[in-house]
Each structure stands twice: as structure tokens, then as C-alpha cells.
Amino acid sequence: MKEYLTNERIRAKQVRVIGPDGQQLGIMDTREALRLAREQDLDLVLVGPTADPPVARIMDYSKWRYEQQVAEKEARKKAKRTEVKSIKFRVKIDDHDYQTKLNHIKRFLEEGHKVKVTIMFRGREMSHPELGQRILDRVAQDLQGLAVVEMKPELLGRDMNMLLAPAKVSA
């Protein structure tokens, strides 16, 4: 969380002061603004240090900071976390197994997760990467409208990977 200069730590000679109820009190000497804040048992907080003159607000700083922290915590709680789920295929996959794995991918995408689709090659299968490419192209084709290919199929060692992300649904 961003730290704000308060009370005696404010070094500007003059500040534009905003009262506790949000109305502008005008430009005044920093000492005068600090005295005003102390009379109301509040703090003088520098909220716009880059403005000319800097903007300071009279408020209860500790209460305001607490409310900011609570709001940030709430925002983090509501933030949607996207995971990268992984599904592995083999080159010699049966049609039923393919459909089952495709349904898993659909479910992950509908939940808002990204999906890394991997084709694993064994032994002599390495000499036919086009078979893996064909499966990944078929997956991308079958998921058209539901997913976008974020990373095109590429061969890394004995695996061929492709990354799918949920398609943006236009409402």
C-alpha cells in the first residue's frame, strides 16, 4: 500500500487544503493547515504531492488506511485466479479417449482456466511429429469459438505443446 506524508512530515510551504467533508478550503500555509487539522483532532495528509501547490486533505489517517486495507483485501478475495491446467495426449489416441479429454478441456475453459495441451512422443513416434501436430490442430478446430490458441504448437524435447485460453465471450 502506498505511504502518504502526514502532519509534520509535509515539507511544502503552502498546500491546497481539502476539508474532512470534501470541500476545498483553499491554498494556505502548511502550519495553518496543520493547526486546522489538530483543532478537529484529525491528520493533515498529502494526497497530491505532484500538484502545484501540493494537495493535502484533513482526515483521520489511521481510519482511512484501515478502510483501504480492508478494501484491498476484499478485492484480492474477489479476484479471479486463472490456473494453467494440463492435459496430455499420446500420438496413438483412440477416438473415445480423445473425446473424453476434449470434454475435460472444455470444462477447464468454461471455468476460465488456460489449458496446456501436450502430445507425448515415445521412441519411434519422434520421427513423425506431424501426427502430433495433426492432433493439436484437431483439438484447436474442435474448440473453435470456445478457445483461442495462445501459443502455437511447438516441439520441446519429446513433447509438443500448445496453450489454449478461454475465448472472450461478447455479451
MARVO-554216 format. One record per residue: residue number from 1; chain; x negated, z, y of N, C-alpha, C in turn. Coordinates in nm, 4 decimals. Atoms other than C-alpha are relative to their C-alpha. Example, Ala and Ser with C-alpha at 12.3 -4.5 7.8 and 13.67 -1.06 7.14 Angstrom:
BEGIN
SITE   seq   mol        nxx        nzz        nyy       caxx       cazz       cayy        cxx        czz        cyy
SITE     1     A    -0.0890     0.0000    -0.1190    -1.2300     0.7800    -0.4500    -0.0900     0.0000     0.1200
SITE     2     A     0.0820    -0.0060    -0.1190    -1.3670     0.7140    -0.1060     0.0770     0.0730     0.1090
END
This chain:
BEGIN
SITE   seq   mol        nxx        nzz        nyy       caxx       cazz       cayy        cxx        czz        cyy
SITE     1     A    -0.0843     0.0000    -0.1191     0.0000     0.0000     0.0000    -0.0883     0.0000     0.1246
SITE     2     A     0.0771     0.0122    -0.1234    -0.1231    -0.0840     0.3496    -0.0003     0.1313     0.0775
SITE     3     A     0.0133    -0.1210    -0.0812    -0.2538     0.2028     0.5588     0.0198    -0.0351     0.1475
SITE     4     A    -0.0238     0.0194    -0.1435    -0.1406     0.2325     0.9208    -0.0707     0.1097     0.0780
SITE     5     A     0.0602    -0.1007    -0.0868    -0.3201     0.4079     1.2042     0.1120     0.0852     0.0597
SITE     6     A    -0.1022    -0.0898    -0.0533    -0.1287     0.7138     1.3208    -0.0600     0.0955     0.1022
SITE     7     A     0.0307    -0.1031    -0.0999    -0.1349     0.9552     1.6126    -0.1363    -0.0161     0.0669
SITE     8     A     0.1283     0.0008    -0.0715    -0.4901     1.0360     1.7336    -0.0943    -0.1103    -0.0460
SITE     9     A     0.0880     0.1051     0.0515    -0.6454     0.7606     1.5218     0.0218    -0.1329     0.0725
SITE    10     A    -0.0263     0.1217    -0.0766    -0.4914     0.4954     1.7511    -0.0963    -0.0044     0.1178
SITE    11     A     0.1056     0.0083    -0.1009    -0.7739     0.3770     1.9789     0.0377    -0.0849     0.1224
SITE    12     A    -0.0386     0.0856    -0.1122    -0.5854     0.1349     2.2089     0.0357     0.0853     0.1217
SITE    13     A    -0.0327    -0.0725    -0.1229    -0.5469     0.2398     2.5759     0.1508     0.0023     0.0238
SITE    14     A    -0.1446     0.0112    -0.0198    -0.1905     0.1122     2.6003     0.0650    -0.0600    -0.1235
SITE    15     A    -0.0750     0.0542     0.1135     0.0748     0.0354     2.3403     0.1435    -0.0318     0.0433
SITE    16     A    -0.1426     0.0285    -0.0196     0.4195    -0.1218     2.3336     0.0721     0.0930    -0.0963
SITE    17     A    -0.0605    -0.1050     0.0806     0.6390     0.1619     2.2077     0.1428    -0.0355    -0.0403
SITE    18     A    -0.1357     0.0155     0.0532     0.9463     0.1345     1.9866     0.0452     0.1395    -0.0403
SITE    19     A    -0.0519    -0.1346     0.0264     1.1599     0.4461     1.9664     0.0438     0.0172    -0.1439
SITE    20     A    -0.0418    -0.0289     0.1372     1.2812     0.6159     1.6469     0.1295    -0.0710    -0.0389
SITE    21     A    -0.1259     0.0690     0.0294     1.6203     0.4421     1.6782    -0.0143    -0.1519     0.0108
SITE    22     A     0.0244     0.1434    -0.0003     1.4581     0.0964     1.7123     0.0022    -0.0669     0.1363
SITE    23     A    -0.0036     0.0652    -0.1321     1.4968     0.0388     2.0884    -0.1392     0.0024     0.0622
SITE    24     A     0.1308     0.0116    -0.0656     1.1991    -0.0722     2.2987    -0.0078     0.0991     0.1162
SITE    25     A     0.0209    -0.0939    -0.1095     1.0618     0.1957     2.5275    -0.0969    -0.0571     0.1037
SITE    26     A     0.0894     0.0673    -0.0935     0.8180    -0.0459     2.6937    -0.1467     0.0301    -0.0257
SITE    27     A     0.1437    -0.0192     0.0116     0.4424    -0.0518     2.7453    -0.0373     0.1290     0.0731
SITE    28     A     0.0430    -0.1249    -0.0632     0.2865     0.2867     2.8099    -0.1364     0.0418    -0.0523
SITE    29     A     0.1282    -0.0551     0.0386    -0.0364     0.4790     2.7863     0.0141     0.0638    -0.1383
SITE    30     A    -0.0062    -0.0539     0.1365    -0.1186     0.5839     2.4272     0.0222     0.1505    -0.0003
SITE    31     A    -0.0179    -0.1467    -0.0058    -0.1440     0.9513     2.5253     0.1441     0.0370     0.0319
SITE    32     A    -0.1400    -0.0242    -0.0378     0.2005     0.9353     2.6870     0.0929    -0.0239    -0.1202
SITE    33     A    -0.0810     0.0326     0.1181     0.3489     0.7703     2.3749    -0.0155     0.1084    -0.1069
SITE    34     A     0.0268    -0.1055     0.0978     0.1849     1.0325     2.1548     0.0728     0.1291     0.0390
SITE    35     A    -0.0705    -0.1182    -0.0485     0.3298     1.3116     2.3719     0.1509    -0.0131    -0.0277
SITE    36     A    -0.1424     0.0259     0.0279     0.6775     1.1498     2.3407     0.0320     0.0238    -0.1479
SITE    37     A    -0.0212    -0.0150     0.1443     0.6428     1.1392     1.9613    -0.0060     0.1475    -0.0396
SITE    38     A     0.0152    -0.1425     0.0331     0.5251     1.5027     1.9436     0.1219     0.0803     0.0446
SITE    39     A    -0.1193    -0.0707    -0.0497     0.8248     1.6171     2.1537     0.1145    -0.0103    -0.0995
SITE    40     A    -0.1082     0.0211     0.0975     1.0555     1.4712     1.8886    -0.0428     0.0414    -0.1410
SITE    41     A     0.0560    -0.0437     0.1276     0.8376     1.6160     1.6082    -0.0142    -0.1176    -0.0979
SITE    42     A     0.0200     0.1208     0.0807     0.7553     1.2646     1.4846    -0.1431    -0.0506     0.0194
SITE    43     A     0.1341     0.0586    -0.0090     0.4449     1.0443     1.4463     0.0046    -0.1298     0.0793
SITE    44     A     0.0165     0.1283    -0.0663     0.3189     0.7517     1.6511    -0.0788    -0.0873    -0.0980
SITE    45     A     0.0616     0.0847     0.1019     0.2396     0.4700     1.4039    -0.0246    -0.1389     0.0566
SITE    46     A     0.0378     0.1326    -0.0486     0.0549     0.1492     1.4939     0.0464    -0.1032    -0.1030
SITE    47     A    -0.0559     0.0962     0.0958     0.2684    -0.1204     1.3249    -0.0425    -0.1434     0.0289
SITE    48     A     0.0451     0.1347    -0.0358     0.1395    -0.4280     1.5109    -0.1326     0.0040     0.0721
SITE    49     A     0.1292    -0.0166    -0.0655    -0.2329    -0.3836     1.5761    -0.0551    -0.1289     0.0632
SITE    50     A     0.0551     0.1255    -0.0518    -0.2963    -0.7552     1.6465     0.0728    -0.0503     0.1237
SITE    51     A    -0.0767     0.0433    -0.1175    -0.0328    -0.7902     1.9185    -0.0731     0.0413     0.1273
SITE    52     A     0.0629    -0.0355    -0.1282    -0.1284    -0.7729     2.2872     0.1082     0.0428     0.0971
SITE    53     A     0.0697    -0.1179     0.0525    -0.0706    -0.4879     2.3657     0.0497     0.0337    -0.1413
SITE    54     A    -0.0410    -0.0381     0.1359    -0.0550    -0.3344     2.0136     0.1372     0.0684     0.0002
SITE    55     A    -0.1345    -0.0581     0.0105     0.2889    -0.2272     1.8927    -0.0066     0.1292    -0.0810
SITE    56     A    -0.0047    -0.1292     0.0685     0.3429     0.1383     1.7995     0.1450     0.0448    -0.0102
SITE    57     A    -0.1378    -0.0448     0.0218     0.6555     0.2975     1.6594     0.0023     0.1512    -0.0181
SITE    58     A    -0.0175    -0.1442     0.0171     0.7760     0.6551     1.6802     0.0894     0.0186    -0.1228
SITE    59     A    -0.0763    -0.0205     0.1244     0.8860     0.7609     1.3298    -0.0601     0.1151    -0.0787
SITE    60     A     0.0523    -0.1004     0.0927     0.8453     1.0195     1.0549    -0.0816    -0.0780    -0.1035
SITE    61     A     0.0873     0.0855     0.0804     0.5449     0.8523     0.8890     0.0018     0.0355    -0.1479
SITE    62     A     0.0039    -0.0387     0.1417     0.5379     1.0535     0.5650     0.1303    -0.0383    -0.0710
SITE    63     A    -0.1286     0.0379     0.0587     0.9094     0.9946     0.5030     0.0072    -0.1521    -0.0180
SITE    64     A    -0.0025     0.1465     0.0052     0.8739     0.6230     0.5801    -0.0897    -0.0510    -0.1128
SITE    65     A     0.0927     0.0402     0.1071     0.5720     0.5918     0.3455     0.0595     0.0263    -0.1368
SITE    66     A    -0.0643    -0.0336     0.1268     0.7608     0.7670     0.0676     0.1066    -0.1042    -0.0347
SITE    67     A    -0.1051     0.0999     0.0233     1.0535     0.5271     0.1101    -0.0605    -0.1356    -0.0386
SITE    68     A     0.0690     0.1253     0.0330     0.8110     0.2290     0.0999    -0.0487     0.0027    -0.1446
SITE    69     A     0.0511    -0.0128     0.1363     0.6536     0.3574    -0.2237     0.1137    -0.0093    -0.1013
SITE    70     A    -0.1159     0.0059     0.0892     0.9956     0.4059    -0.3841     0.0501    -0.1441    -0.0103
SITE    71     A    -0.0460     0.1394    -0.0005     1.0973     0.0526    -0.2805    -0.0954    -0.0896    -0.0791
SITE    72     A     0.0981     0.0784     0.0759     0.7732    -0.0937    -0.4219     0.0135     0.0251    -0.1496
SITE    73     A    -0.0152    -0.0352     0.1414     0.8214     0.0925    -0.7492     0.1242    -0.0671    -0.0577
SITE    74     A    -0.1258     0.0632     0.0421     1.1783    -0.0366    -0.7728    -0.0194    -0.1507    -0.0156
SITE    75     A     0.0253     0.1444     0.0061     1.0613    -0.3924    -0.7018    -0.0829    -0.0347    -0.1230
SITE    76     A     0.0821     0.0240     0.1201     0.7977    -0.3661    -0.9755     0.0844     0.0117    -0.1260
SITE    77     A    -0.0854    -0.0210     0.1161     1.0609    -0.2397    -1.2158     0.0898    -0.1212    -0.0246
SITE    78     A    -0.0914     0.1140     0.0117     1.2896    -0.5342    -1.1428    -0.0722    -0.1327    -0.0198
SITE    79     A     0.0756     0.1242     0.0137     1.0099    -0.7923    -1.1512     0.0035    -0.0459    -0.1453
SITE    80     A    -0.0095     0.0536     0.1349     1.0441    -1.0210    -1.4500    -0.1398    -0.0325    -0.0500
SITE    81     A     0.1309     0.0269     0.0577     0.7383    -1.0237    -1.6708     0.0117    -0.1171    -0.0961
SITE    82     A    -0.0008     0.1128     0.0931     0.6670    -1.3546    -1.8397    -0.1205     0.0138    -0.0927
SITE    83     A     0.1057    -0.0068     0.1000     0.4682    -1.3447    -2.1584    -0.0279    -0.1410    -0.0496
SITE    84     A     0.0293     0.1261     0.0661     0.2955    -1.6295    -2.3331     0.0167     0.0259    -0.1492
SITE    85     A    -0.0264    -0.0139     0.1427     0.4450    -1.6437    -2.6815    -0.0773    -0.1106    -0.0712
SITE    86     A     0.0786     0.0985     0.0742     0.2592    -1.8319    -2.9520     0.0702    -0.0374    -0.1296
SITE    87     A    -0.0582     0.0506     0.1246     0.3944    -2.0496    -3.2325    -0.1034    -0.0918    -0.0631
SITE    88     A     0.0994     0.0817     0.0689     0.1660    -2.2050    -3.4946     0.0671    -0.0935    -0.0994
SITE    89     A    -0.0472     0.1012     0.0929     0.2372    -2.5245    -3.6834    -0.1173    -0.0444    -0.0861
SITE    90     A     0.1010     0.0658     0.0816     0.0482    -2.6905    -3.9662     0.0312    -0.1487     0.0029
SITE    91     A    -0.0187     0.1453    -0.0045    -0.0020    -3.0661    -3.9904     0.1065    -0.0421    -0.1013
SITE    92     A    -0.0958     0.0364     0.1051     0.1962    -3.0855    -4.3171     0.1189     0.0961     0.0029
SITE    93     A    -0.1131    -0.0918    -0.0109     0.5068    -2.9029    -4.1948     0.1269    -0.0698    -0.0491
SITE    94     A    -0.1261     0.0534     0.0520     0.8386    -2.9522    -4.3714     0.1026    -0.0023     0.1130
SITE    95     A    -0.0974     0.0161    -0.1071     1.1387    -3.0559    -4.1622     0.0774     0.1291     0.0277
SITE    96     A    -0.0754    -0.1239    -0.0188     1.3286    -2.7297    -4.2212    -0.0850     0.1050     0.0726
SITE    97     A     0.0911    -0.0943    -0.0661     1.0250    -2.5198    -4.1226    -0.0183    -0.0391     0.1466
SITE    98     A     0.0143     0.0504    -0.1370     0.9828    -2.7398    -3.8148     0.1203     0.0429     0.0836
SITE    99     A    -0.1219    -0.0356    -0.0732     1.3464    -2.6787    -3.7116     0.0055     0.1505     0.0283
SITE   100     A     0.0004    -0.1454    -0.0176     1.3108    -2.3020    -3.7642    -0.0929     0.0391     0.1145
SITE   101     A     0.0961    -0.0332    -0.1051     1.0005    -2.2860    -3.5452     0.0464    -0.0539     0.1351
SITE   102     A    -0.0530     0.0569    -0.1234     1.1653    -2.5118    -3.2869     0.1072     0.0922     0.0591
SITE   103     A    -0.1022    -0.0949    -0.0469     1.4569    -2.2656    -3.2681    -0.0641     0.1251     0.0609
SITE   104     A     0.0725    -0.1138    -0.0579     1.2084    -1.9809    -3.2082    -0.0497    -0.0362     0.1398
SITE   105     A     0.0515     0.0443    -0.1305     1.0508    -2.1800    -2.9245     0.1143    -0.0057     0.1009
SITE   106     A    -0.1161     0.0077    -0.0902     1.3961    -2.2472    -2.7738     0.0399     0.1391     0.0467
SITE   107     A    -0.0381    -0.1371    -0.0348     1.4774    -1.8757    -2.7852    -0.0974     0.0594     0.1010
SITE   108     A     0.1013    -0.0522    -0.0923     1.1489    -1.7822    -2.6157     0.0162    -0.0612     0.1388
SITE   109     A    -0.0146     0.0683    -0.1285     1.2023    -2.0421    -2.3428     0.1246     0.0477     0.0739
SITE   110     A    -0.1233    -0.0476    -0.0626     1.5592    -1.9258    -2.2799    -0.0165     0.1417     0.0552
SITE   111     A     0.0284    -0.1353    -0.0503     1.4250    -1.5693    -2.2370    -0.0933    -0.0044     0.1205
SITE   112     A     0.0850     0.0160    -0.1174     1.1958    -1.7090    -1.9661    -0.1490     0.0102    -0.0276
SITE   113     A     0.1417    -0.0098     0.0346     0.8650    -1.6894    -2.1559    -0.0620    -0.1389    -0.0114
SITE   114     A     0.0736     0.1228     0.0265     0.5977    -1.9551    -2.1765    -0.0343     0.0002    -0.1481
SITE   115     A     0.0290     0.0084     0.1430     0.5156    -2.0826    -2.5252    -0.1241    -0.0867    -0.0215
SITE   116     A     0.1195     0.0754     0.0372     0.1767    -2.1889    -2.6575     0.0229    -0.0502    -0.1424
SITE   117     A    -0.0220     0.0601     0.1305     0.2271    -2.4305    -2.9455    -0.1360    -0.0432    -0.0536
SITE   118     A     0.1307     0.0282     0.0594    -0.0728    -2.4552    -3.1782     0.0179    -0.0728    -0.1320
SITE   119     A     0.0064     0.0682     0.1288    -0.1383    -2.7033    -3.4563    -0.1334     0.0398    -0.0616
SITE   120     A     0.1232    -0.0422     0.0673    -0.3904    -2.5626    -3.7051    -0.0406    -0.1075    -0.1004
SITE   121     A     0.0527     0.0998     0.0928    -0.6088    -2.8112    -3.8885    -0.0869     0.0703    -0.1030
SITE   122     A     0.0835    -0.0549     0.1062    -0.7724    -2.7341    -4.2242    -0.0756    -0.1143    -0.0657
SITE   123     A     0.0800     0.0956     0.0773    -1.0514    -2.9192    -4.3979     0.0061    -0.1424     0.0500
SITE   124     A    -0.0023     0.1428    -0.0320    -0.9963    -3.2955    -4.4017     0.1064    -0.0377     0.1021
SITE   125     A    -0.1027     0.0278    -0.1019    -0.6968    -3.2681    -4.1708    -0.0647    -0.0253     0.1356
SITE   126     A     0.0717     0.0177    -0.1270    -0.9544    -3.2575    -3.8876    -0.0270    -0.1469     0.0306
SITE   127     A     0.0288     0.1426    -0.0231    -1.0188    -3.6289    -3.9378     0.1241    -0.0776     0.0434
SITE   128     A    -0.1236     0.0660    -0.0441    -0.6558    -3.7045    -3.8406     0.0695     0.0805     0.1101
SITE   129     A    -0.0627    -0.0769    -0.1078    -0.5884    -3.5341    -3.5048     0.1280    -0.0658     0.0532
SITE   130     A    -0.1221     0.0684    -0.0463    -0.3226    -3.7965    -3.4303     0.1250     0.0554    -0.0676
SITE   131     A    -0.1157    -0.0616     0.0676    -0.0958    -3.6227    -3.6864     0.0458     0.1241     0.0771
SITE   132     A    -0.0335    -0.1171    -0.0812    -0.1126    -3.3012    -3.4829     0.0593    -0.0410     0.1331
SITE   133     A    -0.0497     0.0536    -0.1276    -0.0616    -3.4992    -3.1625     0.1463    -0.0435    -0.0154
SITE   134     A    -0.1359     0.0491     0.0263     0.2500    -3.6553    -3.3161     0.0999     0.1171    -0.0066
SITE   135     A    -0.0884    -0.1173     0.0107     0.3973    -3.3112    -3.3986     0.0246     0.0606     0.1387
SITE   136     A    -0.0148    -0.0573    -0.1341     0.3299    -3.1789    -3.0466     0.0856    -0.0903     0.0888
SITE   137     A    -0.0847     0.0928    -0.0765     0.4834    -3.4933    -2.8937     0.1459     0.0147    -0.0411
SITE   138     A    -0.1366    -0.0178     0.0506     0.7887    -3.4419    -3.1152     0.0620     0.1297     0.0541
SITE   139     A    -0.0481    -0.1280    -0.0549     0.8180    -3.0776    -3.0019     0.0386    -0.0192     0.1470
SITE   140     A    -0.0274     0.0235    -0.1422     0.7956    -3.1846    -2.6359     0.1252    -0.0849     0.0177
SITE   141     A    -0.1175     0.0891    -0.0070     1.0545    -3.4581    -2.6968     0.1282     0.0771    -0.0335
SITE   142     A    -0.1193    -0.0759     0.0425     1.2962    -3.2225    -2.8780     0.0401     0.1066     0.1019
SITE   143     A    -0.0291    -0.1054    -0.0978     1.2713    -2.9658    -2.5974     0.0170    -0.0549     0.1410
SITE   144     A    -0.0151     0.0611    -0.1322     1.3173    -3.2126    -2.3124     0.1232     0.0590     0.0700
SITE   145     A    -0.1085    -0.0613    -0.0753     1.5333    -3.0547    -2.0410    -0.0036     0.1517    -0.0075
SITE   146     A     0.0095    -0.1450     0.0168     1.4673    -2.7052    -2.1759    -0.1393     0.0504     0.0382
SITE   147     A     0.1383    -0.0403    -0.0271     1.0884    -2.7032    -2.1271    -0.0769    -0.1114     0.0689
SITE   148     A     0.0937     0.0947    -0.0596     0.8151    -2.8691    -1.9254    -0.1372     0.0254    -0.0608
SITE   149     A     0.1339    -0.0129     0.0556     0.4703    -2.9376    -2.0663    -0.0933     0.0401     0.1136
SITE   150     A     0.0875    -0.0511    -0.1048     0.2400    -2.7241    -1.8546    -0.1457    -0.0370    -0.0272
SITE   151     A     0.1352     0.0420     0.0380    -0.0763    -2.8076    -2.0476     0.0137    -0.1022    -0.1111
SITE   152     A    -0.0084     0.1083     0.0987    -0.1018    -3.1388    -2.2323    -0.0762     0.0404    -0.1263
SITE   153     A     0.0694    -0.0326     0.1249    -0.2095    -3.1246    -2.5988    -0.1499    -0.0278     0.0096
SITE   154     A     0.1450     0.0208     0.0027    -0.5841    -3.0754    -2.6309    -0.0599     0.0708    -0.1206
SITE   155     A     0.0644    -0.0493     0.1202    -0.8121    -3.0162    -2.9251    -0.1097     0.0993     0.0366
SITE   156     A     0.1016    -0.1030    -0.0219    -1.0141    -2.6926    -2.9193    -0.0433     0.0506    -0.1375
SITE   157     A     0.0470    -0.0407     0.1327    -1.2203    -2.6424    -3.2341     0.0898    -0.0585    -0.1072
SITE   158     A    -0.0889     0.0467     0.1072    -0.9851    -2.6618    -3.5325     0.1480     0.0090     0.0390
SITE   159     A    -0.1389    -0.0116    -0.0467    -0.6705    -2.6101    -3.3212     0.0291    -0.1014     0.1092
SITE   160     A    -0.0467     0.0842    -0.1101    -0.4714    -2.8401    -3.0986     0.1104     0.0804     0.0685
SITE   161     A    -0.0932    -0.0850    -0.0749    -0.2831    -2.6514    -2.8257     0.0769    -0.0768     0.1062
SITE   162     A    -0.0831     0.0532    -0.1087    -0.0014    -2.7330    -2.5842     0.0756     0.1202     0.0566
SITE   163     A    -0.0715    -0.1114    -0.0644     0.1568    -2.4955    -2.3305     0.1309    -0.0503     0.0581
SITE   164     A    -0.1332     0.0357    -0.0505     0.5291    -2.5151    -2.2574     0.0494     0.1122     0.0917
SITE   165     A    -0.0596    -0.0973    -0.0916     0.7022    -2.3447    -1.9655     0.1485    -0.0309     0.0106
SITE   166     A    -0.1427     0.0258    -0.0141     1.0769    -2.2996    -1.9147     0.0255    -0.0964     0.1159
SITE   167     A    -0.0350     0.0946    -0.1067     1.2290    -2.5850    -1.7126     0.0805     0.0743     0.1039
SITE   168     A    -0.0765    -0.0611    -0.1097     1.3657    -2.4848    -1.3728     0.1433    -0.0503    -0.0100
SITE   169     A    -0.1403     0.0375     0.0102     1.7423    -2.4781    -1.4077     0.0567    -0.0097     0.1408
SITE   170     A    -0.0593     0.0165    -0.1343     1.9054    -2.6232    -1.0941     0.1452     0.0425    -0.0034
SITE   171     A    -0.1369    -0.0571    -0.0001     2.2186    -2.4254    -1.0160     0.0849    -0.0634     0.1070
END
